[in-house]
Amino acid sequence: MADQAFVTLATNDSYSRGAMVLGKSLRNHNTSKKLVALIGQQVSEQCQSVLKRIYDEVRVVDVLESGDTAHLAMMKRPDLGVTFTKLHCWTLTHYSKCVFMDADTLVLSNIDDLFDREELSAAPDPGWPDCFNSGVFVFCPSMETHGKLLQYCSEHGSFDGGDQGVLNGFFNSWSTADISKHLPFIYNLSSIAIYTYLPAFKQYGGNAKVVHFLGQTKPWSYTFDPKAKKITGSVNEATTHPTFLVDWWTLYSSAVVPMLKEQYGDNAFPIRMCGG
């Protein structure tokens, strides 16, 4: 349907690379939905050009800061303040329903069935399963909801300093009200959870539809050898599953890097590949 869309957010060039891979993975699995990228003003013209080749709509938005340094310090993730910019997605009112996906997610199979769900549908967070993880969620754009979310921010802040704390506070009945709004974990498989419950991953991991690279070290931070199809250097297996990481890099190097090279030339962009 033309009025339904997958939406992501990239506030800088690094996260733009994640958004490029996410968009390509959605296209490769034959989504029938529109693709929308919200981007910050820091995103370079070159990255914007590549995103426009992958996404149907690329919209520059103001980067919102939570200003909540105390809670962000508690999480040791001051970079999460800009995730408040995610709240702009409710302003996309030319769409009736959307699925938001963080730029550090990778789609492994068609997930258009998510649009059968209602707002706010999301998967449990592995750190505290009575909270949902805000890396993948179904929502209905609405200026009224957007206004209420901003009001909630100003009155209550965020218990974790980022968008996930705000959204869980605002949609606070998620854990108890309607089980149909609980997405199966395979729609937002947090790579960090694989090693905390490895037997479950071995049992169910083959059904994964979306993998989410949680934590500070993102897929684009590693170096990849395209000939050996291998990540070089140290990989923190506690937070990143090597097989999914190789999947990310294989798609990035084959489908995204050629477009980036057209924009930047062979050496001007930090692609972090060795031997190729």
C-alpha positions as CSV (number, residue, x, y, z in Angstrom):
1,M,0.0,0.0,0.0
2,A,1.3,3.4,-1.0
3,D,0.3,5.0,2.4
4,Q,2.4,2.5,4.5
5,A,6.1,2.8,5.0
6,F,9.2,1.6,6.7
7,V,11.0,4.5,8.5
8,T,14.5,4.8,9.8
9,L,16.7,7.6,11.2
10,A,20.3,8.6,10.5
11,T,21.8,11.6,12.3
12,N,25.3,11.4,10.7
13,D,27.2,9.7,7.9
14,S,28.1,6.6,10.0
15,Y,24.5,5.8,10.8
16,S,23.6,6.6,7.1
17,R,25.7,3.6,6.1
18,G,23.6,1.5,8.4
19,A,20.4,3.0,6.9
20,M,21.7,2.2,3.4
21,V,22.2,-1.5,4.3
22,L,18.8,-1.6,6.0
23,G,17.1,-0.2,3.0
24,K,18.9,-2.6,0.6
25,S,17.9,-5.5,2.9
26,L,14.2,-4.5,2.8
27,R,14.4,-4.1,-1.0
28,N,16.1,-7.5,-1.4
29,H,13.3,-9.2,0.5
30,N,10.7,-7.6,-1.8
31,T,8.9,-5.3,0.5
32,S,5.8,-3.7,-1.1
33,K,6.0,-0.7,1.3
34,K,7.5,2.7,0.8
35,L,10.9,3.4,2.4
36,V,11.5,6.7,4.3
37,A,14.8,7.9,5.8
38,L,14.8,10.8,8.3
39,I,18.2,12.4,8.4
40,G,20.0,15.0,10.4
41,Q,21.6,18.1,8.9
42,Q,25.1,16.6,9.5
43,V,24.6,14.0,6.9
44,S,26.8,14.8,3.9
45,E,25.5,15.5,0.4
46,Q,27.2,12.4,-0.8
47,C,25.5,10.1,1.7
48,Q,22.2,11.9,1.0
49,S,22.6,11.1,-2.7
50,V,23.1,7.4,-2.0
51,L,20.2,7.3,0.4
52,K,17.9,8.9,-2.3
53,R,18.8,6.0,-4.6
54,I,17.6,3.5,-2.0
55,Y,14.7,5.3,-0.2
56,D,11.5,6.7,-1.7
57,E,11.7,9.7,0.7
58,V,14.6,11.3,2.4
59,R,13.6,14.0,4.8
60,V,16.0,16.3,6.7
61,V,14.8,16.9,10.3
62,D,16.0,18.9,13.3
63,V,18.0,16.8,15.7
64,L,16.3,16.8,19.1
65,E,18.4,16.5,22.2
66,S,17.0,15.0,25.4
67,G,19.4,17.2,27.5
68,D,19.1,14.5,30.1
69,T,22.8,14.1,30.9
70,A,22.2,12.3,34.3
71,H,20.3,9.4,32.8
72,L,22.5,9.2,29.8
73,A,25.6,9.0,32.0
74,M,23.9,6.3,34.0
75,M,23.7,4.3,30.8
76,K,27.2,5.4,29.7
77,R,25.7,6.2,26.3
78,P,25.7,10.0,25.9
79,D,25.3,9.5,22.2
80,L,21.7,8.3,22.7
81,G,20.4,11.9,23.3
82,V,19.9,12.4,19.6
83,T,17.6,9.4,19.5
84,F,14.9,11.8,20.6
85,T,14.9,12.8,17.0
86,K,13.1,9.5,16.4
87,L,9.9,11.2,17.7
88,H,9.7,13.1,14.3
89,C,8.5,9.9,12.8
90,W,5.0,10.6,14.1
91,T,4.9,13.7,11.9
92,L,4.8,11.6,8.7
93,T,1.1,11.9,8.5
94,H,0.9,11.2,4.7
95,Y,1.2,7.6,5.8
96,S,-1.5,5.8,7.7
97,K,0.8,3.2,9.3
98,C,4.6,2.8,9.5
99,V,7.2,0.5,11.0
100,F,10.1,2.3,12.5
101,M,13.5,0.4,12.3
102,D,16.8,1.6,13.8
103,A,19.6,2.1,11.3
104,D,21.6,-0.7,13.1
105,T,19.1,-3.4,12.1
106,L,19.3,-5.9,9.2
107,V,16.3,-7.5,7.6
108,L,16.7,-11.3,6.9
109,S,13.3,-12.0,5.3
110,N,10.1,-10.2,4.2
111,I,8.4,-8.5,7.2
112,D,5.5,-6.7,5.5
113,D,3.2,-8.7,7.8
114,L,4.1,-6.3,10.6
115,F,1.7,-3.8,9.0
116,D,-1.1,-6.1,10.2
117,R,-0.3,-5.0,13.8
118,E,-1.5,-2.0,15.6
119,E,0.2,0.9,17.4
120,L,2.3,0.4,19.5
121,S,3.6,-3.1,18.6
122,A,7.1,-4.0,19.5
123,A,9.3,-6.8,20.7
124,P,10.5,-7.2,24.4
125,D,13.8,-5.7,25.3
126,P,16.3,-8.5,26.4
127,G,17.6,-6.4,29.2
128,W,14.1,-5.9,30.8
129,P,11.4,-7.8,29.0
130,D,8.5,-5.8,30.5
131,C,9.9,-2.9,28.4
132,F,9.8,-3.0,24.6
133,N,12.9,-2.4,22.5
134,S,12.3,0.7,20.4
135,G,14.6,-0.5,17.6
136,V,11.6,-1.9,15.7
137,F,8.0,-0.8,16.3
138,V,4.7,-0.3,14.5
139,F,3.1,3.1,14.8
140,C,0.4,5.4,13.2
141,P,1.7,8.9,12.4
142,S,-0.4,11.6,14.1
143,M,0.4,15.2,14.9
144,E,-1.7,14.8,18.0
145,T,0.4,11.8,19.2
146,H,3.6,13.7,18.3
147,G,2.5,16.7,20.4
148,K,1.6,14.5,23.4
149,L,5.0,12.7,23.1
150,L,6.8,16.1,23.2
151,Q,4.6,17.1,26.2
152,Y,5.4,13.9,28.0
153,C,9.1,14.5,27.4
154,S,9.0,18.0,28.9
155,E,7.0,16.8,31.9
156,H,8.5,13.4,32.6
157,G,11.8,13.2,30.7
158,S,13.1,9.7,30.0
159,F,14.0,7.1,32.5
160,D,17.0,6.0,30.4
161,G,17.7,9.4,28.8
162,G,16.8,8.1,25.3
163,D,13.8,7.5,23.1
164,Q,13.2,4.0,24.6
165,G,12.6,5.4,28.0
166,V,10.2,8.0,26.7
167,L,8.2,5.6,24.5
168,N,7.9,3.0,27.2
169,G,6.7,5.7,29.6
170,F,4.2,7.0,27.1
171,F,2.9,3.6,25.9
172,N,3.0,2.3,29.4
173,S,0.3,-0.4,29.0
174,W,2.3,-2.3,26.4
175,S,3.5,-5.1,28.8
176,T,0.0,-5.9,30.2
177,A,-2.8,-4.6,28.0
178,D,-2.8,-6.5,24.7
179,I,-0.6,-9.5,23.9
180,S,-1.2,-9.0,20.1
181,K,1.1,-5.9,20.4
182,H,4.0,-8.1,21.6
183,L,6.0,-8.8,18.5
184,P,7.9,-12.2,18.5
185,F,11.5,-11.7,19.4
186,I,12.5,-12.9,15.9
187,Y,11.3,-9.5,14.6
188,N,14.0,-7.7,16.7
189,L,16.6,-10.3,17.6
190,S,19.1,-8.3,19.7
191,S,22.5,-9.6,18.9
192,I,23.4,-9.1,22.6
193,A,20.8,-11.7,23.6
194,I,22.3,-14.5,21.6
195,Y,25.0,-15.2,24.2
196,T,22.9,-14.7,27.2
197,Y,20.6,-17.6,26.2
198,L,22.6,-19.5,23.6
199,P,20.4,-22.7,23.6
200,A,17.3,-20.6,22.7
201,F,19.3,-19.0,19.8
202,K,20.3,-22.4,18.6
203,Q,16.7,-23.6,18.8
204,Y,14.9,-20.5,17.3
205,G,17.6,-18.3,15.7
206,G,17.2,-19.8,12.2
207,N,13.7,-18.2,12.1
208,A,15.1,-14.7,12.8
209,K,13.6,-12.0,10.5
210,V,15.4,-8.9,11.8
211,V,18.8,-8.8,13.7
212,H,19.5,-5.7,15.8
213,F,23.2,-4.8,16.4
214,L,22.9,-3.3,19.9
215,G,25.7,-1.6,21.8
216,Q,28.3,1.0,21.0
217,T,30.3,-0.9,18.4
218,K,28.2,-1.0,15.2
219,P,28.8,-3.2,12.1
220,W,30.3,-0.3,10.2
221,S,33.0,0.1,12.9
222,Y,34.6,-3.2,11.9
223,T,37.0,-4.0,9.0
224,F,36.0,-6.6,6.5
225,D,38.0,-8.8,4.1
226,P,35.6,-9.2,1.1
227,K,37.7,-12.0,-0.5
228,A,37.8,-14.2,2.6
229,K,34.3,-12.9,3.6
230,K,35.6,-12.4,7.1
231,I,35.6,-9.7,9.7
232,T,39.2,-8.8,10.6
233,G,40.5,-7.7,14.0
234,S,38.7,-8.4,17.3
235,V,35.0,-9.0,17.3
236,N,33.1,-8.7,20.6
237,E,31.1,-11.9,20.4
238,A,29.1,-10.9,23.5
239,T,27.4,-8.2,21.6
240,T,27.7,-9.1,17.9
241,H,27.0,-12.4,16.3
242,P,29.8,-13.0,13.7
243,T,27.5,-14.7,11.2
244,F,25.1,-11.8,11.1
245,L,28.0,-9.3,11.0
246,V,29.3,-11.0,7.9
247,D,25.8,-10.9,6.4
248,W,25.7,-7.1,7.0
249,W,29.2,-6.6,5.5
250,T,28.5,-8.8,2.5
251,L,25.5,-6.7,1.6
252,Y,27.3,-3.4,2.4
253,S,30.3,-4.3,0.3
254,S,28.3,-5.6,-2.7
255,A,25.4,-3.2,-2.9
256,V,26.3,0.0,-1.0
257,V,30.1,0.5,-1.4
258,P,29.9,0.8,-5.2
259,M,27.4,3.7,-4.8
260,L,29.6,5.3,-2.2
261,K,32.6,5.1,-4.4
262,E,30.7,6.8,-7.2
263,Q,30.2,9.7,-4.8
264,Y,33.5,9.8,-2.9
265,G,36.0,8.2,-5.3
266,D,38.1,5.1,-4.3
267,N,39.9,6.5,-1.3
268,A,37.9,9.4,0.0
269,F,35.4,7.5,2.1
270,P,36.4,5.3,5.1
271,I,34.9,2.0,3.9
272,R,37.0,-0.1,6.2
273,M,37.6,-3.0,3.8
274,C,41.0,-4.6,3.5
275,G,42.4,-6.2,0.4
276,G,39.7,-4.8,-1.8
